[in-house]
């Protein structure tokens, strides 16, 4: 019979391993740095003019406000992966570091691809995520979809097949609901899984296969300093 280690034992083991401890601390700090710059960034993009795309999928869908269902699913899945990470520190490390690279990629893409919101957009309302947006209505953070990216990343970081299946269904539902509410263009939603998967593979390789977390962490820290 196999003995399942307790969360406390797993995290103690992770903390006592130098490389893992460095990944935990640095990843958390850098993620907080990303969160810190978001309000100013989103304030900037809301003031600029962008391109209005002709999206035939959105033209087919009558817009409806489904904010409550969207955020119920997203926050439910975030809570779900946090519970799994309590037992498996590597899930937290992989999720945190991939999210850092996804956030940097998303800020870069939004900067390079200025878009105006789709016709018929109904703004999302969520008091929790409002903190990260400076408590303002943000409509131009379009390419690529952050909500879709978050859920795709959860699918990739979860380890059990059943967990992945649940997260995948949640991702598909939210992706569709984002289009129903006209929050994103179809290309925003479709591009998110491709970009996130590429960054997920990149993160796994450098964090776990090359066994050189210090170099990766230092490069990420330097990149964040340039952005700040």
N, C-alpha and C positions, 0 to 999 in steps of 0.2 A: 504494500500500500504506500503510495507517495504522500509525503507530508507537504501541505501547502503552507508556505511562509506567511506570517502576518504582515499587514501593511507597514507596521512599525519596523519589523526586521528588514523588509525590502528597502525601505527608505534609509535605514541606518547603514545598510550595506552599500547603497548607492552613494551616500554622503561620505563614507569612509574610503571610497575609491576616488583618488585625486582627479583623474580625468572626468569622471562622471560628475563629481562635485563642481568642477569648473564649468561644465556644460549647464548644470542646473542654475548656478548663480548668475553666470554671464547671460544665459538665455533669458532669464527672468528680467534682469536689469535692462537689457537691450529692448525687450518687448515693451517695457514701461517707457523707455525713451521714444519708441515708435508711437505709443498712445499719446505721449506728451505733445508731439508735433502735429497730431491729426487735426485739432480744432483750427489752428492757423492755416493749415493746408486746405482744408475744406472751405474755410472762409475765403481763401484766395480763388479757388476754382469757381465758386458761385458768382464771382464778379466778372468773369470773362465770358466772351461770346463763343459759342460753339456751333457745330454743324448739326442740323436736324436731318436725321436719316429717314428714308422711306422704308418702313418695315411692314411687309405684307402680312406677317404673322400677327402683329399687334393690330393691324387694320381689321383683321378677321375677328379679334377678341373684343367684346364689349368690356370696358374697364369697370371693376368692382373693388371696393375697399375690403381687403382680406388681411389687413395688418395684424389683427389679433391672432389669426391662425398661423400666419408666417412666423411671428415671433414666439408663439407657443411651441412650435416645432423646433425652431432654431435653439431657443434657450433650453428646451427639453433635451436636445441632443448634446448641447454643451455640458449640461449637468451629467448626462449619461457618460460621456468620455472622461469627465473629471472623476466620477466614481470608479471607472476602470483604471484611471491613472493612480488612484490611491493605492491600488494593489500592485501596479506595474509602473515604476518610475520612468522606464524607458519610453512609455507612451507619452508621458508629459514632455520629456526631453525632445522627442521627435516632433511632437505637435508644436511645441513652443518655437523650436528653431525653424521648422518649415514655415510656420506662420510669420516669422520675422522676414524670411526671404519672399514669401508671398506678399506681405505688406509693402516691402520695398519695390517689388515688381509692379504691384498695383498702383502705388504712388507714381512710379515712372510712367506707366501706361496712361494713366489719367492725365498726366502732365503733357504727354506727347500726342494724345488723341482727344482734343477738346470737343465735347459733344453737348448739344442742348438736350434737355429731357424729351422723351417721346411725347407725342400728342396724346392727350387724355390721361396723363400721369396723375395718380392720386398719391400724395406724399405718405410715406410710412410714418406711423406714430408709435414710438416705443420709448418710455421714460428711462429705461435702463441704458440703451445705446445712445440716448441723447447726450449723455455725459461726454462721450468720445467725439461727438460732433459739435461740441460747444453749445449744446441746447438750442441749436438752430436747425431749420428745415434744409436738408441738403438734397439736391436733385440732380447734380451734375457729376457725381462720382460714379460714372457709368462703365467705362471699359477698363477692367472687366468686373463682373459682378462679385462683390465681396461676400454677400450672403451665400451665393452658390459656392464660392471658393471655400468658405468656412465649413460647409457641410461635406464637400468633396474631401477636404483634408481629414475630417473626422472619419469618413469611410476608410481612407487609406491608413490611418494610424491605429484604428481598432484592430485587434488581433483575432478574435473569435469569428468564425464564419457567420454565425447567427447575428452577432453584433453588426458586422459589416452589412448584412442583408437589411437589417432594420434601418441603418444609417443611409443606405442607398435608396430605399423607398422614401425616406424623409427628404433626401436631396432632390429626387425627381418631383415630389409634390411641391416643395418650395420653389424650385425652378419654374414650374408651371404657374404657381400663384404669383410670382414676381412679374410674369408676363401678363397675367390677368389684371393685375393692378397697374400695369404699364410703368413699372418702376425702372425696368431695363429694356434695352433693345434685345432682340433675339441673339445677336452676335455677342453681346456682353455675357449672356448666360452660357452660350455654347463654347466660348473661348475659355471660360474659367476652369473646367475640368482638365483641359489640355495643358494649360499653364501650370496649374497646381500639381498635376502628376509629374511634370518635368522637374519642378522644384523639389518635390518629394523625393524623387530618385536622386537628385543632386545632394540633398541633405543627408539621406541615408548613407550615401557613399562616403561623404567627407566626415560624418560624425562617427560612423560605426565600422566602416570597412578599411579606411586608410589609417585609422587610429592616430590621427593627428588633429585632435580637437582644438589644440592651442592655436594652430595656424588659422583655422577656420574662424575661431572666435575673434582673434586679433583683426582679421580682415573685415569681419562684420562690424566690429567696434569702430574701426577706421572709417568704414562706409557711413555709419551713423553720424560720426563727428562731422563729416563733410556735409551731410544733409542738414545738420543743426547749424 
